[in-house]
Amino acid sequence: MTPLLQILALMRQGNWNEAHNLVQLDDSALAAWLHALLHIQEGDLEDAEYWYEKSGRHFHTRGSLDDEMDALEDMLRKQ
């Protein structure tokens, strides 16, 4: 399992702090997307929008949090 999949699993388990600490160690676009999703889960939409921009994705046209997590997981599994 890739580190980002492990971080996503932590996020799904509700281990927000641990997931947030770990995602900050990766500067890839996919990590930025995951970072954005963590901030959505937290309720911090301003930071989420910043991380969406860093990821190259569109904040205002995103799906639900569950849809976004599923899409990210699919993308990570295809790598």
N, C-alpha and C positions, 0 to 999 in steps of 0.2 A: 504494500500500500504506500502510495506517495505521501510525502509530508503534508501536502495540501488536503489530501483525502482524510488523513488523520485529524487535521485541524477541523475540517468540516464535520467529521464524526463527533469531535468534542463539542462543536457548536450545537449539533442536533441533540446531544445529551444534556445541554444546558450548562456546560462548563465554559461560560463566556470569557471569564478572566484568563484562563489558561489558553483558550483558542486565540484570544486577542494578543496575548503576549507572544505566542508562537508565530502568528501570521506576520507580525512586524519584522521578522527575521528574513522574509522573502520579499524581494523588490520586483517580482514579475507582475505582468498585467493580470494574470489569474489570481495571484495573491491579493492584488488591489481590489478585484471584484469580491473576493471572499471577505476582505477587510470591510468593504462597503456593506456587505450583507450582515456582518457582525454589528455594525452601527445601526442598521435598520432594526435588527433584533433588539438592540439596546433602546431604540427609540430616538436616537440622535441622527435625525435626517440631514442636518447640515453637514456633519462629517461624512455621512453616507454619500451625499451628493459629491463631495470632494473626491472620495475614493472611487466612485463610479467614473468620474472624469479621468482619474489616473489610470483606470482600467481600460479606457477607450470605449466604454459602454454608455448607454443613455439612461440617466436616472429617471427622467420623466416618462419614459415609455417602458419601464421595467414591469415584470410580472409580480405576482404575489411573492412573499418571502419563500414559501415552499416551492413555488415554480422556479424561482431563481436558484435555490439550492439544488433542486433536481437537475436543472440545466447545467450548472457548474459541475456537479458530480458526473454527469454524462460526459462532459468535455474532458474532465480529468481522467476518466477511465479509458478514454480513447487515445490518450497520449502514450 
